[in-house]
């Protein structure tokens, strides 16, 4: 069986990798028929990838990034009473003004993946600064670099990294008995911002369990830099 398809999403799991393939409308009926015929037998799939096309595609904004951006547009619209299109235009203008992204190239359909990540971070920072609650947990689906920047942003804004509520500092690296946390320079200690509920959970379950559950980490943050 040969069915033309494209890679829709690639996600790294704890054990292995999950690849989601997308079949166009023209071949959907044929695909469903063939899969049905193989329900009680082994199905061998040969994946042939157009390397150049996939390389170009991987450099563009992902579906997860796009969904997250529009979800935050909706959150801002709900909080401010504006419609999503007005919010989209306003955030676009703000982002372009504060970055070097060319105005004529700004498109949520095919913008650069790195700039999409920066746009997400910019919107999260905006929401934190103006007290706009986010319906979706912000850190989900962020890559390693974006996650670290997000965690530092949460410390700077005093927001919980898990839920976005008002937070307090949880030190991943133990400060040590006898030290005054209010006067000690903790810039060399990994930390994370957590609300009271998640802070208690981190202490009660232990950092290793907490980290594996939420897929977060402690970061080094110096407020003077």
N, C-alpha and C positions, 0 to 999 in steps of 0.2 A: 504494500500500500504506500503510495506516495501522495502526500497532500502538501501543497504550498502553504507555508505559514511564516510568520515573523515572530521574533522574541518580543513579548510584551513587557516582561519584567523578570529581573534576576535578583533573587534575595538570598543572602547568606544565612544559613541556619546554624545552630549549635553543632549539628551533625550533618554536614554536607551542604547542598545547595538546592534551592527550589527555582526552577525555570518555568515560567508561564508562557505558553505559545498562543498566538492569536491567528485564527483562520478567518479569511474574509467571507463575505456573504455568498459569493459565487461558489465556494467549496464547502460551505457549512453542511448542506444536506448530504453530500457525499461522505464527509467526515463522520457525521452521526451514524450513517448507515454502516460504514466500515467498523467503527468502534463497537456498535451493537453486535455485529457478526463475531467479534473477538471477545465477547464477555466471558465465555467459558474456556478461552484458550490464551496462551501467552501472546502478547502483542509486542513485536519488536519495532522500535521506531528509530529510523536513521535521520539524524538532524544535519542538514547541510546549510551552512551559514554563509551569507554574503558578507565577508569580513569588512569590506570598505563601507557598505551600507550600515552595518551594525556599529562600526566605529564612529561614524557620523551621528548615528542615532543616540549612542551612549553619551555623546557630548551635549545633547539637548536636554531640556527640562523633562523630568520624569512625571508619570501620571500621579505618583504619590505626592510629589512636590506641588503639582498643579492643584490637586484636591485640597492639600493643606492650605495653600494660599487662598483659595476661594472659601474655605471654611472660616478662615480668619476674617476675610472680607465680610462674611455674614455676621460674625460676632461683633465686628465694629459697627456694622449697619444697625444691628439690634440694639447696641448700647447707645448709639448717637441719634437714632431716628432717621438716618439717611438710607437711601437705597444702595444696593451693592454696586451698581455701576458708578454712582457718585463716589463711593468709597474707593473703588478700583482706580478711578481717574486721579483722586487726591493722593493715594498712596504711590501711584506711579510717578506723579510730579515730585513728591517728596523724595522718593528714592533716587531718581535721576539727578535731582539737585544736590544730593549728598554723596553721590558716587560718580565714577567716571564712565558709567554705562551710557552709550549713545542713545539719545532719545528716539532716533529713527529705527533703531534695532529692537526696541522694547516690545516684545510680544510674548504673551503667556502660552502661545502655541508652540513656539520653537526657540525660546531664548536659551542662552548658554546655561548649562546645568550649574556651574559654579556661581553665576550671578543669580540664578533661581534660589540657591541656598542662601546667598547674601540677602536676597529680597525677603525670604522667610525670616531670617534673623532680624532684619530691619522692622518687619511688621510685629514680631514678638516683642522687640524692645519698645516699640510704640505702644503696644497694648499694656505692657508692664508699667510704662511711665504714666499712662493716663488711666490706669485702673480698670481696663476693659477685660472682663472675664473671658477666658478661652474655653470653648466647649470641648475641644479635642486636646489631649495631653500633648504639649508642644514638642517634647523631646523625641517622640516616636518618629521613626524613619529617617532621623538625621544621620549623616555619615560621621565618621570619627572626628574629623576636623570641625564640622559644624556643631557636633555635640559638645566638644570642649569649649567652643566659643559661647554656646548656649548656657552651659553650666557656669561660666564666668559671668555672663550677663545676669543670671539669676542672683549670684552673690552681690553684684553691683547694685541691682535693683531691689534686693532684699525679698525676692520671691521664691517660693518653693519650687524646686526643680521638677517635682513630680506633678503637682496640681496647679501651680501658679498662685496659690494663696500667699498671704504674708508669711515670711519665713525667718528662720534663725539659723545660725551657722552650726553645722555638725562637723566636727574635726575627725577625719578619717585617720590621720596620723595622731596618735595620742600626745597631748600637750605635756602630760607628766604631773605628778603630784607636787604640790607646793608652789606651782607657777600661777601667777595671776593672769587669767585669760584676757582681762581688760587692758593690761599693759604690755603683755608679751607680743613680740613681733611674730605673727604666725604665717608670714609670707612664704616660709619654707615648709609649711605643713599643708598636706592635701586636705581639702575641705569641700563641703557641698551645702547648699542652702535648702533647708527643709522646713515645712510648717510643723507645728507642734505635734500633730497626729503622725506624720511620717518620721519626725525626729524620734518620737517614742518607739515607733516600729523598728527603726534602725538600731536603737539600743536594745530592744527586747529580743529581736531576731538575730542580731549580730550583723556586722557589715557584710560579710561574705554572702549570706543568704539574701540580705536586702539588695545588694548589688546585682546578684543573679536574677532576682525577681523583676527589678525595674530596668536592668541593663544601663545603669549609670555608673559613674566613677567619681572619685575625688579629684580635684584639680588644684594646682598652685595658683594663687591669686594675690596680687599685691595692689592694693587700692591706690598706691602712689604712682603706678605706671599706667 
